[in-house]
Amino acid sequence: MNAAEFGHWGEVLAVAAEARGITGLLIDGGVRDSVEQSRLEFPVFSRNNSVRGTRKLFRGGLGTEVEIGGVPVRTGDTIVADGVVVLPAQIAESVIEQADLRVAREQEIMARLREGETTLEVYGLDGDRDV
C-alpha cells in the first residue's frame, strides 16, 4: 500500500498543531478534512486528500529529518509552496450516520485540545513507551 492512500493528518491534528504554534504542514502522504482545515487557515501541502484514516499506534517524532519527494527536510528549513465521494444507495444512510458519529467524537477531542490536553493525552499515548 502507498502511504498517500491514507489520511495521516486531519482537522484534529491541525487544531492541536495550531495550539502549539505550528504554522503549517507539508506531508509526503494523504490528508483528511481539507474543507475544515481550509477554514482554520492552516496551510496544508500533501500528496492527496483521502477519507481513509489511520490508526493512532505510536507517538511520532519531532525534530527528525524527513524526506519529501526525495528532498531532505530538517527542523528550521523554510518551505515555500503554492473531492468527490460516491456512496452506493444501499449503504449511504449507514455511512452518513457513522460519519456524523465521528464528527461528534472529533468535536469532543478538539474541545479537549483547546482546553489544554495534548494529542498524546487524548489518544492515551502519553505513557512511558519507546517510539
ABEGO torsion letter per residue (X at the ends): XBAAABBABBAAAAAAAAAAGBAEBBBBBBBBGAAAAAAAGBBBBBABBBABBBBBABAEBBGBBBBBGGBBBBBGBBBBBXXBBBBBAAAAAAAAAAAAAAAAAAAAAAAAAAAGBBAAAAAGAABBBBX
